[in-house]
Amino acid sequence: MIIVKHVKVCREELGLTQQELADMVGLSQETISQYEIGSRTPNVITAKKIAEALHVSLDNIFFGSDISK
């Protein structure tokens, strides 16, 4: 299972709550929480929505940096 390590860090840097992020991407707060603790992994489409909402790349969400550079 891939752990979405940096959702929480990116979310907090923007000053968003889990509920606010969930509302932005059409998910529940519980789902965002599960992604942040690694008990659940988003599919690619959902991960892309989260990355866009947080203004970061998918690489940043999964790995903590933009590895494509």
C-alpha positions as CSV (number, residue, x, y, z in Angstrom):
1,M,0.0,0.0,0.0
2,I,1.3,3.4,-0.9
3,I,1.2,5.9,1.9
4,V,0.2,9.4,1.0
5,K,2.8,10.9,3.3
6,H,2.5,14.6,2.6
7,V,-1.2,15.3,2.3
8,K,-1.4,16.5,6.0
9,V,1.7,18.6,5.7
10,C,0.5,20.3,2.5
11,R,-3.0,20.7,3.8
12,E,-1.7,22.3,7.0
13,E,0.6,24.6,5.1
14,L,-2.5,26.0,3.4
15,G,-4.3,26.3,6.7
16,L,-7.0,23.9,5.6
17,T,-8.9,21.5,7.9
18,Q,-9.5,17.9,6.8
19,Q,-13.2,18.9,6.3
20,E,-12.3,21.8,4.1
21,L,-10.1,19.7,1.9
22,A,-12.7,16.9,1.8
23,D,-15.3,19.5,0.6
24,M,-12.9,20.7,-2.1
25,V,-12.4,17.3,-3.6
26,G,-15.8,15.7,-2.9
27,L,-14.8,13.3,-0.2
28,S,-15.6,12.8,3.5
29,Q,-13.4,14.1,6.3
30,E,-12.9,10.5,7.4
31,T,-11.5,9.5,4.0
32,I,-9.0,12.4,4.1
33,S,-8.0,11.2,7.6
34,Q,-7.5,7.7,6.4
35,Y,-5.3,8.9,3.5
36,E,-3.2,11.0,6.0
37,I,-2.6,8.1,8.3
38,G,-1.9,5.6,5.5
39,S,-4.8,3.2,6.2
40,R,-6.2,3.9,2.8
41,T,-4.8,5.0,-0.6
42,P,-6.6,7.2,-3.1
43,N,-6.9,6.1,-6.7
44,V,-5.1,8.2,-9.3
45,I,-8.0,10.4,-10.1
46,T,-8.7,11.2,-6.5
47,A,-5.0,11.8,-5.8
48,K,-4.8,14.2,-8.7
49,K,-7.8,16.1,-7.3
50,I,-6.2,16.3,-3.9
51,A,-2.9,17.5,-5.4
52,E,-4.7,20.2,-7.4
53,A,-6.6,21.4,-4.4
54,L,-3.3,21.6,-2.4
55,H,-1.5,23.3,-5.4
56,V,1.2,20.6,-5.5
57,S,2.4,17.8,-7.8
58,L,1.4,14.2,-7.4
59,D,5.1,13.5,-6.7
60,N,4.9,15.9,-3.8
61,I,1.8,14.2,-2.3
62,F,3.3,10.7,-2.5
63,F,7.1,11.4,-2.1
64,G,7.4,14.8,-0.5
65,S,9.2,16.4,-3.4
66,D,8.8,16.8,-7.2
67,I,10.9,13.9,-8.4
68,S,10.1,14.5,-12.0
69,K,12.6,17.4,-12.2
